[in-house]
Amino acid sequence: MPDDKITLRVESDITSLSAGGWNACANPDSRNGLESPLKSFLLKDDLKHERLESSPQAVCAVDEDHAFNPFISHAFLSALEKSGSVSADTGWLPQHLVLEGADGGVLGVCPAYLKSHSQGEYVFDHGWAEAYERAGGRYYPKLQVAVPFTPATGRRLLVGTGPQAPAARKALAQGLTTLAGMRGTSSVHATFLTTTDAAAFESEGFLPRTDQQFHWTNRGYGDFDAFLGDLASRKRKAINRERREAVENGISIHWLTGSDITEEAWDAFFDFYMETGSRKWGRPYLTREFYSLIGQSMAEQVLLVMAKREGRWIAGAINFIGSDTLYGRNWGCVEDHPFLHFEVCYHQAIEFAISRGLTTVEAGAQGEHKLARGYLPVITRSAHYIADPGFRSAIAAYLERERSYVESSSEELSELGPFRRSHDEP
């Protein structure tokens, strides 16, 4: 089909898309990719038809991320929608882009949402919204390319991994700016991007933004003690002490995954989530049904680290398991105990990753307290399309200064990590 047109359409319900078609783009099982140049495409929906020209030239040399990522799977994203966690009522109206060939086959997809606020994103633009509205503009609605409520790096322009992937990625990025114009949005924001997707967005005029998180890296450790052996003596002793104190008062720690995660366990974890989330955010984002749905569809990719005392669950953290990364997400508790948060969220995640041979633990957004526990700063990336030229110029200047600060901060924090230097005593 070298000269055939391809089509971009907008879907407001991911469940109307086949899981197989979506997952073949999100987490392809092989490197079989698109087989022909993408010369032009149509963006269409129920309201309007638009035509854009797409160049077949690559925007990035390689697609670097072939790892399985649970958050961009059909099961995870559809659970958000089916449970009502993501909907027009919660300010997240799905506007997923679907790239199709002439035969109707799915060549690429992009998870996108029309937003009426800036909650649940973890890349903060509240100040931008306030400034634009003070100047007489209308910041909302905006278009968000993301996994809702999930500050984890992953692909967003989801295409196959063959030689035409860059052209398909380009088509999706162009389609987002056209969709923004059709919907009358002020901007498009794509968050927690791989370097490949970040480059694709930047080539289409999106402004690059950086931030940092703290990730743990497996250096081939055989067990947790081997990891501790890499730390400076003082840091090693501090972790051993807080691990001992965390499980005092008769507390035991349990790993639940797969069929071990019962509805009773979900009930307990949801209580933790609501108790802690209500204090942090005011209104927790995820519904109880969401947890049952992921328990039914992807329990093998879920790890619950749960703490029990006197026969009842008192605290827990939910993690998702990728092919090489453990992703820490929500934590909650109904009893406060010293260091229990660090044990359940960070130390147990490291132990599990070592036991599974995983290379990385991503422990969520922010948190310099993670540094002392072996989690080092890592740059995260987002991309932003601002429709108003004057506002775009102001944002571009701000982001240039911010990127410089983030780079300097990351370098300084890396020097403060807990790992032994060559002159340190063992």
N, C-alpha and C positions, 0 to 999 in steps of 0.2 A: 504493500500500500504506500509506496514512496510519495505519491502525489495526492493522496487522499487527505481530506480535511479531518481534523480531530475536534472533539467537542468538550467544552467544560460546562458542567451544569452544577446547580446549587441544590443541595439536599438539606432539608430542615429536620430530618429524622434519620439517624444512623441505622436504625433497625430496618429501614427500607432498603438498605444496601446489604448484599450478601457478605457474610463473615469471611468466606473464602476469598472473594474479590478484594475486600479491604485488607485482609491480612497478607495477601500475596504482595501488596505494595508496602505495607507497614513493616512486616517482618518476613521478607522473602526467604524461602528455603534454599535458594540457589542463586547463582549469578546470571541466570537467564534474564535478559532485559528486553527493552523495546528493540524492535528489529528494523525500524525505518526512521528517516528524518522526520521531525515534527515541523512542518513548514508553515502551517497556520492553524488557527483554531477558532472556534466560536465559543463565547461565553453566553449561556442562555439560562433563563429561569422563566417563571410564570409571568413576569412583569415586562421584560424588555429583552431585546437581542442586541448584542454588541459584537463587533469583529475587531480582532487584534492581530497583528502580524508577529510571528515568533521566529527568531533566527535559530537555525539548527546548530550553531556553534556552541561548544561547551562553555559553561560559565565557571567550571571548577574541574580540575584534572581528574579527581577520583572521588567516589563516594566512600568516605572513610569508615562508616559505621555499619558493619554487617551484623552486629550483635542483636540478639533478641531483647526487645524492650517491652515489658508488660504493659506500660501505660498507653502506648499507641495501638494496642491490640483492640480489635472489635469488641471483645468481651468486656474490657475495662471501660471503654468509652460508651458502649451501649448500656452498661450498668448505671453509669451516671445519668443517662437520659431516662431509662425505664424507671428508676427509683425516684425521679422528680428532683434529684439534686441539681441537675442542669436542665433549665427550661426557660421559657420567656418569663415565667413568674418569678424566677430567682435571678433574672437579669442576665442569663446566658442563653440566648436564642441560637440554636445550631444553624450554621450556614456552611456546611461542609462542601468543599469543592471536589468534584469528581471528573477526572480526565478520561475520556473514552475515545476509542478508535472507531472507525467507520462501521465495524461489525458489532459495536456495543460493548466490546471488552474493556474492562477497567485497566487503564495504563498508569494512573496515579490518583492519589487522594490527598486532601489536606484538611485537618480538623480546625474549623474556624467557627467563631461565635460572635454574634452581634451583642455588644455589651452596653448596658445602661448605667454602669458604675465601674469602679476599678478595684473591687474586692476579689480576693481569692486568686490573685495573680503572682504576687511575690516579686514583681518588678514594678517599682512604685512610680506612678505618674500623676498622683493626686495634685502635686504642685503645678504640673503642666495644665491640668484641667482648670484649676483655680485661676491661673494667670490668663489663660485663653478666654475664660468667661468674664473676667474683670475687664478685658479689652473689648468685650462685646460679641465674642464668638460663642459657638455652641460646640462643646467638646464631645458630648454624648448625643447619639450613639457613636461607638467606635467599633472597629472590627479587631477581634483578638484571635490570634493563631497560637494555640496552646493546648495543653492538657489541663483542664480546669482543676484548680486547687492543688496542683502538683508541681513543685519547684525542682524538677528533675530533668537534666539534659537529655535530649533525644531528637530524632529526626522529626521534622514538621512537614516538609515537602516530600511526601511518601511516594516513591516511585521504585521501579525495579532497579536492578544493579548492573544492567548491561551498558553498552557504549552510548546509548541514546538517553540515559538517565539525566544527564545535565540539561538536555533540551526539554525534557518533560518537567524537570524542576523549574526551569525558566518559565515554561508555560503556566505553571501553577502560581508562581510569584507574580507574573503579569496579571493573571486572572484576579488575584486578590485586590490589586489597585483598581481594576475596572469595577469589581464588585463594590468596593468602597464608594466609588462615584455613583453607582446605581442606587446604593442605599443612603446616600447623602451623609456619609460618616466623615468625621474630621480627620481620621487617621486609621492606620493599620499597625498592629503591634504583634510581633512574632517573638516568643520568649523561650529561653532555655534551649538554645540552638546548638547543634553540632557545628564545627568549623566549616563543614561543607555547605550546610544550609545557610549559615551566616554569610558566606561569600556569595551564594546565589542571590540572597536578598540584597546585599550591598550593590551587586552589579545591576540591580533593577532600581537603584536610587533610594533604597532604604538607608536610614542613618544607623550606624553601628553603635551599640551600647555594651558596656561590660560591667560586671559585678564580680563578687567572689563568694564561694562556698568553701566548706572544709570537708575534704574527702580522705578516706584511709586507703592506702595502697598496700597490697600483699606483696612482700618481697621474697616470696617463696618460703614462708614460715611453715614449719611442721605443726606448731601448736601455739597457744597464746604465750607460753613462757618464752618461746623463741622470739616472738615479737617483743616481749618485754626486754629481752637481752639486747635489743637494738637501742634501747632508751638509756639516757643518762641515769646514773644511779639514783639521784634524788627523785626524778620523775617516776622511775620504776617502783621505788618504795611508796610513793604517794598513791599510785594506782593500786598496788597490792593492799594498802591500808583501806582505801575507799571501797574496794571490792569486798573486803572482810566485813566492814561496817554496814554495807548495803544490805547484807542478808542476815544481820543480827535480828533478834526478836522473832526467830523461828520462820523466817521468810525463805521460800524455795522458789527457784526459777525454772520455767518449763518452756520448751520449744514446741509449738503446735503448727503443723502444716498438713496439707492434704486432708484426708478423712479424719484426722485428729481434731480438726476445727469444727466443733459442734455448734448448734444454734445457741446452746447454753453459754459457750465461750464467746460467741458473737454478742449475746446479750450483755455479758460482763464488760466486754471491750467497749461496746457502745455507751454504756454507763460512764466508763472512764473518759471517753471522747467527749461526751456531753458535759461532764463535770469540768474538765480542764478547758475545753473549747469555749465554753460559756464565759469563763474568766478571761481568756485571751482575746477572743474575737467578738464577744457579745452574742453572736448567733452562729453556731457551728454549721458548716456547709453541707455535710453529708447526712443522708437519712439512714434510718435503721435498715430499710429495705436494700440499700446499696450494698451493705455488708453481706446480706443473705445472697444477693445475686452474684457477687464475686466468689462467695463460698461455693455456689453451684457450678460456676463456669470456669474458675481459674484457681481453685484451692491449692493446686500443686505449685503455683507461683506466689503463694502467700506464706509468710512466716509471722506468726504471732509469738512474741516473747512475753510471757505472762508471769506475774509474781503472785504467789499464794501465801496466805498466813492464816493459821487456825481454820483451815478447811475452806476458805473462800478466796476468790480472786480479788486482789487489791490494786493491781496496777498492770499496765501492759503497753506494748508498742507494736504497731503493725509495720511490716516490711514486705516488699515485693521483690521477687527473685528473677533476675535476668540471666542471660547466658554467662555473663562474666561479672555482673555487678549486683550487689544487694542494695536496694533502695529503701532507706528508712523514711517512714512517713509520720503518722500521728502517734502521740503518746498521751496517756491519761492515767489518773490514779484516783482512788477514793480514800487513801490513807497516805500521809506524808511520812517518809522515812529518809534519814540522811543518805545521800549518794545513790538512792534507788533509781532515780532518773538516769544517772550516768551508767549504772550497771545494765539496766534494761535496754536503753537506747544505743549505747556506744560499745561497751565492753562485750556484751553478748552478741552484738552484730559482728564484731571482729572475730569472735570465736566461731560463729556460724560460717562466716566467709572462709575462714581457714579450713574448716571441716569440709566444705563443699569445693574447695579449690577456686573460689572466686577471686578476682583480681582487685576489686574495688568495693568500698562501702561509701555510698552517698548518703549522708545523714541529714539531708534537708537544708533549709535556708538558714542563713546567718549563723551566729554562735561562735564567738572567739574562744569560749570555754572548751570547745572541742580540740583546740590546739594542744593542750596539755595531755590529751588522751590519744595522741598519735594521728589526728586528722589535720592535714596540711591544707593551706589555701590553694584553691584552683579557680581560674578565671571562668566565669560563665558569660554567655553572649545572648544578646537579643538584637532585634532590628525593628526600626520604626519608620513608617511612611507618614509624613505630615503633609496634608493637602494644601494648606494655606502657605504661600511662599514666605511671607514675612515671619510667621510663626515657626516655620521650618528653619529659617536662618537662625533664629534665637535658640531653638532647641539644638541645632548643630553645634553652635558655639559652646553651649552648656555641656554637651556630651563630650566634646574634645577635652575640656578641663576635667570632667569626671573620669574619663579613661586614663588620664595621666595619674590622677589620684589613686585609682584602683590598682594600677600597675605598681606604683610605689608602695602602697599599703601591702600588697601581696608579697612583694620582695622582703619588706621589713618583717612581716609576720612569719615568713618561712624561716628567717634566721632565728626566730624565737621558739622553733619547734623543739620537742622533747628528745630528739634523737641524739645519740652520742656523737661528739666530734672525735677526730682522730687522736687528740691529746687527752680526751676524757679517760678517767679510770673505768674499767669494765664494770 
